[in-house]
Amino acid sequence: MNAFVIDAFEFCRLKERREGEVAVADLPRLVEESADRSGTVRWSLQGGSNQHGHPQLALSVTGTVSLMCQRCLKPFAFEIASESVLVLAPDEESADEIDAMLGDESVEVIVGSRNFDIAQLIEDDALLTIPLSPKHAACPDQLMPEMEKEAEKESPFAVLKSLKK
C-alpha cells in the first residue's frame, strides 16, 4: 500500500497524525507551475472530529518552490504556508448538506474515502497558495535609475509656464 494512501474515516476516528516531506519533483501539477523541479514541501495531517461529530482533517503545508516572476521573467523562491481544516463527508450530497449546515467559509467540506490520497491533498493545498501572477516583492534588475532620470527631465508643458508670464 502506498504510504500516501489512508482510510480517511478511520484516520479521523483514531485521531492519527502523520507528517513528512515530499519533493516538488514528485508532485506533477506543482512542477508544471514551478520554474524548476527543486524544493520540498513539508506537511502534517491530524485526524479528529469537529464539534458536530463529523470526521475532520487538519492539514499544514509549508515549503519553498521556485516560481517565474511575471515582471522580470526570472525565477524566485516562493514560500508556501497553508493551514486547512477539511471536514469529511461520505458522498457529494452529504458534503453539500454539511457545508450548508456549517456555514463556515474557513472550513472546506470534501468527500472522504477508504483510499484517500494524501499526496493529492498536499499538492492541492500547495497549488492554492501560489498566486495567479507570481512576482518578486522587488525585482533585482528593476529599471529604477532610468525611471528616476525620466522623472528629472523637464516636462514639455513647462514651456507653457514661461508663456503665461
KOLPAVEX-454495 format. One record per residue: y, z, x of N, C-alpha, C in turn; residue number from 0. Coordinates in Angstrom, 2 decimals, always signed. Each point is the difference from the previous one (the first is absolute). Last residue first. Layout:
BEGIN
{{Y Z X} {Y Z X} {Y Z X} NUM};
...
//
This chain:
BEGIN
{{+84.25 -18.42 +3.78} {+1.19 +0.67 +0.57} {+1.21 -0.83 -0.10} 164};
{{-4.46 -1.46 -1.24} {+0.58 +0.86 -1.02} {+1.31 +0.62 +0.47} 163};
{{-2.91 -2.54 +2.83} {+0.78 -0.87 -0.86} {+0.77 +0.81 -1.05} 162};
{{-3.09 +2.12 +2.92} {+1.21 -0.36 +0.71} {+0.90 -0.92 -0.84} 161};
{{-4.21 +1.26 -1.66} {+0.85 +1.18 +0.08} {+1.33 -0.37 +0.65} 160};
{{-3.51 -3.14 -0.17} {+0.77 +0.06 -1.24} {+0.93 +1.20 -0.01} 159};
{{-3.14 -0.61 +3.48} {+1.12 -0.93 +0.16} {+0.90 +0.07 -1.24} 158};
{{-4.14 +2.26 +0.10} {+1.04 +0.76 +0.67} {+1.24 -0.85 +0.19} 157};
{{-4.29 -1.47 -1.74} {+1.06 +0.27 -0.96} {+1.14 +0.82 +0.61} 156};
{{-4.07 -1.13 +2.32} {+0.78 -1.22 -0.21} {+1.15 +0.22 -0.99} 155};
{{-1.90 +4.00 +3.17} {-0.30 -0.64 -1.28} {+0.83 -1.28 -0.13} 154};
{{-1.58 +2.11 +4.72} {+1.09 +0.05 -0.96} {-0.38 -0.79 -1.24} 153};
{{-3.64 +2.52 +3.12} {+0.75 -1.25 -0.11} {+1.08 +0.14 -1.05} 152};
{{-3.33 +3.40 +0.82} {+1.24 +0.11 +0.76} {+0.84 -1.26 -0.08} 151};
{{-4.32 +0.25 -1.97} {+0.88 +0.89 -0.74} {+1.35 +0.13 +0.70} 150};
{{-3.45 -2.41 +2.10} {+0.50 -0.75 -1.16} {+0.98 +0.85 -0.80} 149};
{{-2.19 +2.04 +3.57} {+0.95 -0.99 +0.51} {+0.61 -0.78 -1.16} 148};
{{-3.47 +2.99 -0.98} {+1.22 +0.72 +0.32} {+1.06 -0.95 +0.50} 147};
{{-4.25 -1.70 -0.81} {+0.66 +0.33 -1.26} {+1.31 +0.72 +0.25} 146};
{{-2.75 -0.95 +3.67} {+0.61 -1.22 -0.51} {+0.74 +0.27 -1.30} 145};
{{-2.48 +3.56 +1.91} {+1.18 -0.33 +0.81} {+0.70 -1.26 -0.50} 144};
{{-4.08 +1.35 -2.24} {+1.17 +0.83 -0.27} {+1.20 -0.35 +0.89} 143};
{{-4.77 -1.84 -1.07} {+1.15 -0.70 +0.55} {+1.30 +0.77 -0.25} 142};
{{-5.34 +1.80 +0.67} {+1.00 -0.41 -0.98} {+1.21 -0.59 +0.69} 141};
{{-4.66 +1.61 +1.51} {+0.85 -1.07 +0.55} {+1.03 -0.47 -1.02} 140};
{{-3.12 +3.60 -1.04} {+0.34 +0.20 +1.41} {+0.96 -1.04 +0.56} 139};
{{-0.11 +1.78 -5.21} {-0.73 -0.96 +0.85} {+0.46 +0.12 +1.44} 138};
{{-0.12 +3.80 -3.78} {+1.01 -0.76 +0.74} {-0.75 -0.91 +0.96} 137};
{{-2.53 +1.96 -3.20} {+1.20 +0.73 -0.42} {+1.22 -0.66 +0.65} 136};
{{-4.13 -3.17 -0.81} {+0.39 +1.10 +0.89} {+1.16 +0.75 -0.65} 135};
{{-3.22 -2.57 -3.35} {+1.08 -0.23 +0.97} {+0.13 +1.21 +0.91} 134};
{{-3.21 -2.59 -4.37} {+0.14 +1.00 +1.07} {+1.07 -0.38 +1.01} 133};
{{-1.13 -1.08 -5.17} {+0.69 -0.70 +1.07} {+0.24 +0.98 +1.15} 132};
{{-2.52 +1.50 -3.60} {-0.14 -1.43 -0.25} {+0.62 -0.83 +1.12} 131};
{{-1.89 +4.95 +1.14} {+1.08 -0.62 -0.77} {-0.24 -1.50 -0.18} 130};
{{-3.83 +3.89 +0.50} {+0.67 -1.04 +0.78} {+1.09 -0.65 -0.85} 129};
{{-3.13 +3.31 -1.65} {+1.12 +0.59 +0.74} {+0.81 -1.04 +0.76} 128};
{{-4.03 -1.02 -2.52} {+1.08 +0.37 -0.92} {+1.21 +0.61 +0.72} 127};
{{-4.04 -1.10 +2.34} {+0.73 -1.20 -0.39} {+1.18 +0.33 -0.91} 126};
{{-2.98 +3.46 +1.25} {+0.79 -0.44 +1.15} {+0.85 -1.22 -0.37} 125};
{{-3.04 +1.56 -3.22} {+1.09 +0.97 +0.18} {+0.91 -0.41 +1.16} 124};
{{-3.90 -2.55 -0.79} {+0.96 -0.16 -1.10} {+1.20 +0.91 +0.20} 123};
{{-3.58 +0.50 +3.00} {+0.74 -1.24 +0.25} {+1.04 -0.23 -1.09} 122};
{{-2.91 +3.61 -0.57} {+0.88 +0.26 +1.15} {+0.87 -1.22 +0.27} 121};
{{-3.34 -0.46 -3.25} {+1.03 +0.91 -0.48} {+1.04 +0.28 +1.11} 120};
{{-3.82 -2.46 +1.09} {+0.88 -0.81 -0.84} {+1.16 +0.84 -0.52} 119};
{{-3.33 +2.20 +2.44} {+0.75 -0.90 +0.88} {+0.97 -0.85 -0.81} 118};
{{-3.13 +2.87 -2.23} {+1.17 +0.70 +0.52} {+0.87 -0.94 +0.86} 117};
{{-3.56 -0.99 -4.07} {+0.32 -0.41 +1.37} {+1.31 +0.64 +0.46} 116};
{{-4.10 +1.22 -3.76} {+1.44 -0.11 +0.18} {+0.31 -0.27 +1.47} 115};
{{-4.05 +0.39 -3.48} {+0.06 -0.72 +1.28} {+1.46 -0.32 +0.31} 114};
{{-0.98 +2.21 -3.93} {-1.02 +0.69 +0.81} {-0.10 -0.66 +1.38} 113};
{{+4.68 -0.06 -2.85} {-1.36 -0.52 -0.08} {-0.93 +0.83 +0.87} 112};
{{+5.40 -0.35 -2.68} {-0.88 +0.47 +1.07} {-1.38 -0.62 -0.17} 111};
{{+5.22 -1.39 -1.56} {-1.40 +0.06 -0.42} {-0.83 +0.39 +1.21} 110};
{{+5.22 +1.59 -0.64} {-0.83 -1.14 +0.40} {-1.42 +0.18 -0.53} 109};
{{+5.52 +1.93 -0.26} {-1.33 +0.12 -0.59} {-0.77 -1.26 +0.34} 108};
{{+4.38 +2.81 +2.30} {-0.59 -1.27 -0.39} {-1.40 +0.25 -0.55} 107};
{{+4.88 +2.91 +0.63} {-1.46 +0.03 +0.04} {-0.53 -1.34 -0.49} 106};
{{+4.63 +1.01 +0.03} {-0.40 +0.29 +1.38} {-1.52 +0.04 +0.17} 105};
{{+2.33 -0.65 -4.26} {+0.09 -1.19 +0.85} {-0.49 +0.25 +1.43} 104};
{{-1.31 +2.30 -4.85} {+0.57 +0.37 +1.29} {-0.04 -1.22 +0.93} 103};
{{-1.97 +0.91 -4.62} {+1.42 -0.37 -0.01} {+0.72 +0.34 +1.29} 102};
{{-4.66 +0.90 -2.19} {+0.66 +0.67 +1.12} {+1.50 -0.27 -0.01} 101};
{{-2.72 -2.19 -3.24} {-0.01 +1.44 -0.23} {+0.77 +0.74 +1.10} 100};
{{-0.69 -4.66 +0.41} {+0.94 +0.28 -1.09} {+0.11 +1.50 -0.25} 99};
{{-3.19 -1.39 +3.12} {+1.33 -0.30 +0.52} {+1.06 +0.31 -1.06} 98};
{{-4.52 +0.29 -1.24} {+0.37 +1.12 +0.89} {+1.42 -0.19 +0.52} 97};
{{-1.80 -3.50 -2.58} {+0.19 +1.20 -0.82} {+0.47 +1.19 +0.85} 96};
{{-1.19 -4.03 +2.18} {+1.24 -0.18 -0.77} {+0.31 +1.24 -0.83} 95};
{{-4.07 -0.07 +2.32} {+1.11 +0.08 +0.95} {+1.34 -0.13 -0.72} 94};
{{-4.01 -0.66 -2.41} {+0.25 +1.43 +0.26} {+1.19 +0.17 +0.95} 93};
{{-1.41 -4.36 -0.75} {+0.51 +0.54 -1.25} {+0.36 +1.48 +0.16} 92};
{{-2.12 -2.26 +3.64} {+1.40 -0.41 -0.20} {+0.61 +0.62 -1.26} 91};
{{-4.02 +2.76 +2.23} {+0.19 -1.42 -0.32} {+1.47 -0.27 -0.28} 90};
{{-1.57 +4.33 +1.58} {-1.27 -0.73 +0.05} {+0.12 -1.50 -0.29} 89};
{{+3.81 +3.10 +2.51} {-0.48 -0.22 -1.36} {-1.29 -0.80 +0.08} 88};
{{+3.51 +3.23 +3.45} {-1.10 -0.94 -0.24} {-0.37 -0.05 -1.48} 87};
{{+4.67 +1.05 +3.11} {-0.89 +0.58 -1.00} {-1.05 -1.05 -0.33} 86};
{{+3.37 +0.89 +4.38} {-0.71 -0.97 -0.82} {-0.95 +0.72 -0.95} 85};
{{+4.47 +0.59 +3.63} {-0.89 +0.75 -0.87} {-0.59 -1.01 -0.97} 84};
{{+2.47 -0.35 +5.22} {-0.29 -0.47 -1.35} {-0.92 +0.96 -0.73} 83};
{{+3.40 -1.02 +4.66} {-0.76 +1.06 -0.67} {-0.19 -0.46 -1.44} 82};
{{+1.59 -2.29 +5.14} {-0.19 -0.04 -1.44} {-0.84 +1.18 -0.48} 81};
{{+2.41 -2.90 +4.37} {-0.14 +1.40 -0.41} {-0.08 +0.02 -1.52} 80};
{{+0.39 -3.50 +4.68} {-0.52 +0.16 -1.35} {-0.14 +1.49 -0.26} 79};
{{+3.13 -2.99 +3.59} {-0.76 +1.22 -0.27} {-0.41 +0.05 -1.47} 78};
{{+1.11 -4.16 +3.66} {+0.36 +0.57 -1.29} {-0.90 +1.19 -0.28} 77};
{{+1.80 -3.33 +4.39} {-0.96 +0.99 -0.49} {+0.53 +0.61 -1.30} 76};
{{+1.06 -5.15 +1.74} {+0.43 +1.38 +0.19} {-1.03 +0.93 -0.61} 75};
{{+1.12 -5.69 +1.56} {-0.83 +1.07 -0.53} {+0.61 +1.38 +0.28} 74};
{{+2.94 -4.53 -0.83} {-0.73 +0.65 +1.08} {-0.82 +1.14 -0.58} 73};
{{+3.43 -2.97 -2.20} {-1.32 -0.62 +0.18} {-0.74 +0.51 +1.24} 72};
{{+4.38 +1.25 -2.23} {-0.02 -0.55 +1.37} {-1.32 -0.67 +0.35} 71};
{{+0.77 +1.67 -4.52} {+1.32 -0.36 +0.49} {-0.07 -0.72 +1.35} 70};
{{-3.80 +1.85 -2.33} {+0.45 -1.20 -0.71} {+1.40 -0.42 +0.44} 69};
{{-4.16 +2.64 +2.65} {+1.33 +0.21 -0.54} {+0.49 -1.30 -0.63} 68};
{{-5.17 +1.59 +0.60} {+0.97 -0.98 +0.49} {+1.33 +0.24 -0.70} 67};
{{-4.02 +3.77 +1.19} {+0.49 -0.95 -0.99} {+1.01 -0.94 +0.63} 66};
{{-4.18 +3.81 +1.23} {+1.02 -0.87 +0.56} {+0.38 -1.04 -1.05} 65};
{{-1.87 +5.25 -0.67} {-0.38 -1.42 +0.01} {+1.16 -0.78 +0.59} 64};
{{-1.94 +5.48 -0.46} {+0.99 -0.96 +0.47} {-0.59 -1.40 -0.03} 63};
{{-0.89 +5.04 -2.83} {-0.35 -0.86 +1.13} {+1.13 -0.93 +0.35} 62};
{{-2.34 +3.32 -4.34} {+1.06 -0.09 +0.99} {-0.46 -0.94 +1.11} 61};
{{-1.37 +2.14 -5.29} {-0.18 -1.10 +0.95} {+1.21 -0.04 +0.92} 60};
{{-2.79 +3.15 -4.08} {+1.10 -0.03 +0.96} {-0.32 -1.10 +1.02} 59};
{{-1.71 +1.77 -5.30} {-0.13 -0.87 +1.17} {+1.26 +0.06 +0.85} 58};
{{-2.97 +2.57 -4.20} {+1.28 +0.07 +0.71} {-0.20 -0.75 +1.31} 57};
{{-2.62 +0.01 -5.10} {-0.03 -0.19 +1.44} {+1.42 +0.13 +0.54} 56};
{{-2.97 +1.58 -4.78} {+1.22 -0.42 +0.68} {-0.22 -0.09 +1.50} 55};
{{-2.36 +0.71 -5.45} {-0.22 -0.11 +1.45} {+1.24 -0.60 +0.67} 54};
{{+0.62 +2.82 -4.52} {-0.39 -1.34 +0.43} {-0.23 -0.01 +1.51} 53};
{{+1.59 +3.80 -2.78} {-1.42 -0.10 +0.32} {-0.47 -1.38 +0.39} 52};
{{+4.56 +1.77 -0.95} {-0.71 -0.38 -1.23} {-1.51 -0.15 +0.23} 51};
{{+3.12 +0.99 +3.57} {+0.10 +1.11 -0.95} {-0.72 -0.29 -1.32} 50};
{{-1.88 -2.66 +4.22} {+1.36 +0.36 -0.39} {-0.02 +1.11 -1.05} 49};
{{-3.66 -0.88 +4.14} {+0.30 -0.37 -1.38} {+1.41 +0.45 -0.33} 48};
{{-2.91 -1.61 +4.74} {+0.29 +1.16 -0.83} {+0.18 -0.43 -1.44} 47};
{{-0.47 -1.85 +5.69} {-0.42 -0.07 -1.40} {+0.33 +1.29 -0.73} 46};
{{+2.07 -2.74 +4.52} {-0.44 +1.28 -0.53} {-0.34 -0.18 -1.48} 45};
{{+1.03 -2.91 +4.93} {-0.28 -0.10 -1.42} {-0.58 +1.33 -0.47} 44};
{{+2.89 -2.63 +4.40} {-0.78 +1.14 -0.48} {-0.09 -0.12 -1.51} 43};
{{+1.39 -3.20 +4.82} {-0.08 +0.29 -1.43} {-0.73 +1.30 -0.25} 42};
{{+2.53 -3.77 +3.86} {-0.68 +1.27 -0.20} {+0.04 +0.33 -1.49} 41};
{{+0.38 -4.71 +3.08} {+0.43 +0.69 -1.20} {-0.84 +1.26 -0.12} 40};
{{+1.62 -3.61 +4.25} {-1.03 +0.73 -0.75} {+0.64 +0.67 -1.20} 39};
{{+1.04 -4.41 +3.86} {+0.36 +1.16 -0.80} {-1.20 +0.63 -0.69} 38};
{{+0.74 -5.42 +1.44} {+0.04 +1.32 +0.65} {+0.34 +1.10 -1.00} 37};
{{-0.31 -5.01 -0.47} {-1.12 +0.82 -0.48} {-0.01 +1.41 +0.58} 36};
{{+4.49 -3.18 -1.07} {-1.20 -0.10 +0.84} {-1.04 +0.97 -0.54} 35};
{{+3.92 -0.75 -2.43} {+0.34 -0.96 +1.05} {-1.18 -0.19 +0.96} 34};
{{-0.70 +1.43 -5.29} {+0.42 +0.51 +1.31} {+0.32 -1.13 +0.97} 33};
{{-1.84 -0.43 -4.52} {+1.40 +0.40 -0.09} {+0.57 +0.43 +1.35} 32};
{{-4.61 -1.24 -0.46} {+0.79 -1.15 -0.47} {+1.49 +0.31 -0.04} 31};
{{-3.12 +3.46 +0.96} {+0.18 -0.89 +1.15} {+0.86 -1.20 -0.39} 30};
{{-1.35 +2.94 -3.37} {+1.08 +0.58 +0.79} {+0.28 -0.85 +1.24} 29};
{{-3.62 -1.15 -2.74} {+1.25 -0.28 -0.72} {+1.20 +0.57 +0.75} 28};
{{-4.44 +0.77 +1.83} {+0.42 -1.40 -0.01} {+1.31 -0.31 -0.73} 27};
{{-2.10 +4.15 +2.79} {+0.55 -0.07 -1.36} {+0.60 -1.40 -0.20} 26};
{{-1.77 +1.60 +4.19} {-1.11 +0.10 -0.94} {+0.44 -0.04 -1.47} 25};
{{+3.08 -0.05 +3.75} {-0.82 -1.21 +0.11} {-1.17 +0.01 -0.98} 24};
{{+2.78 +3.82 +0.59} {+0.66 -1.01 -0.83} {-0.84 -1.28 -0.01} 23};
{{-2.53 +4.59 +0.89} {+0.86 -0.95 +0.71} {+0.61 -0.99 -0.99} 22};
{{-1.41 +5.16 -1.09} {-0.53 -1.35 -0.09} {+1.00 -0.93 +0.69} 21};
{{-1.44 +5.67 -0.59} {+0.90 -1.06 +0.46} {-0.71 -1.32 -0.18} 20};
{{-0.51 +5.14 -2.62} {-0.38 -0.84 +1.12} {+1.09 -0.97 +0.39} 19};
{{-2.24 +4.01 -3.90} {+1.15 -0.54 +0.73} {-0.50 -0.83 +1.15} 18};
{{-1.52 +2.96 -4.94} {-0.32 -0.88 +1.14} {+1.29 -0.45 +0.63} 17};
{{-2.19 +3.83 -3.87} {+1.13 -0.50 +0.79} {-0.55 -0.87 +1.12} 16};
{{-1.58 +2.29 -5.29} {-0.23 -0.39 +1.39} {+1.28 -0.48 +0.66} 15};
{{-1.51 +2.01 -4.56} {+1.26 +0.26 +0.73} {-0.17 -0.28 +1.49} 14};
{{-3.15 -0.71 -3.82} {-0.32 +0.90 +1.11} {+1.22 +0.39 +0.84} 13};
{{+0.49 -3.04 -3.64} {-0.67 +1.18 -0.57} {-0.29 +1.04 +1.07} 12};
{{+1.76 -4.24 +1.29} {+1.00 +0.86 -0.64} {-0.63 +1.28 -0.53} 11};
{{-2.87 -3.16 +1.88} {+0.93 +0.41 +1.05} {+1.04 +0.96 -0.57} 10};
{{-2.87 -2.21 -2.98} {-0.70 +1.11 +0.67} {+0.89 +0.58 +1.11} 9};
{{+1.60 -3.82 -2.19} {-0.05 +1.11 -0.95} {-0.67 +1.23 +0.61} 8};
{{+0.24 -4.08 +2.52} {+1.32 +0.60 -0.20} {-0.04 +1.22 -0.92} 7};
{{-3.47 -2.13 +3.42} {-0.07 +0.19 -1.45} {+1.26 +0.80 -0.33} 6};
{{+0.04 -3.22 +4.35} {-0.34 +1.32 -0.54} {-0.26 -0.10 -1.50} 5};
{{+0.84 -2.98 +5.00} {-0.37 -0.09 -1.41} {-0.47 +1.38 -0.46} 4};
{{+1.23 -1.21 +4.58} {+1.19 -0.08 -0.83} {-0.32 -0.11 -1.49} 3};
{{-3.32 +0.05 +3.51} {+0.72 +1.28 +0.11} {+1.24 +0.03 -0.89} 2};
{{-4.48 -2.96 -1.06} {+1.25 -0.10 +0.72} {+0.72 +1.35 -0.01} 1};
{{-5.39 -0.48 -0.35} {+1.19 +0.00 -0.84} {+1.24 +0.00 +0.88} 0};
//
